[in-house]
Amino acid sequence: MLSFQAANDFALTASPWAPAWRGLPGVETSNDRYGKPVDGARTAIRSRWTETNLYFLFVSDFQQMNLRDNPVRISETWGIWDNDVVEVFIGSDLERIGLYKEFEVTPQEEWVDLDVDRARKGREVDWLWNSGIEARSFIDQEQKRWYCEIRIPWASIDSRPVKAGNELRLNLYRIEGRNPDRRYIAWRPVNNPSYHTPEAFGRLRLH
């Protein structure tokens, strides 16, 4: 996947029609964790970057929604993966693939950020880590589509100088609906019930 450079940081709108996103190419998936098509689950993702931040924009078609009654937006919320979310798993170490960060945002702008080290036995996931993530979401009930824009500070995910040509390990996911009809969508199929399958991640290249 390519992430396209922007001259300056920009306000989060969660709108694909905003100047920063209009006409920008991205990737698209409507497949599950095993690469099989999921009807009505088209998910399009675009990315941009500046010297200070990395951005993602998700445009997600849905059939049903699973939302919390009392969303919390002022602090991170553990367990939001039990509801509808989009997810970014990203790591800058191309050799130690068990090191990566996880970012999740809901249609109601709840969020969680996690520092993952699969070799850190007993504490593989550090949820007290704070990335400085920001996000905006909105739901179009008439079109059955929701939008989410995420801004992640580079300082939280990569220690290298930020420049075109840099590559990171990446996978992009979505979860939708309620049991027993939960739907799991992945950009790169993991062929595993768990999204935490770093050997299946793809690449993000700064362009």
Disulfide bonds with the S-S distance in Angstrom:
none
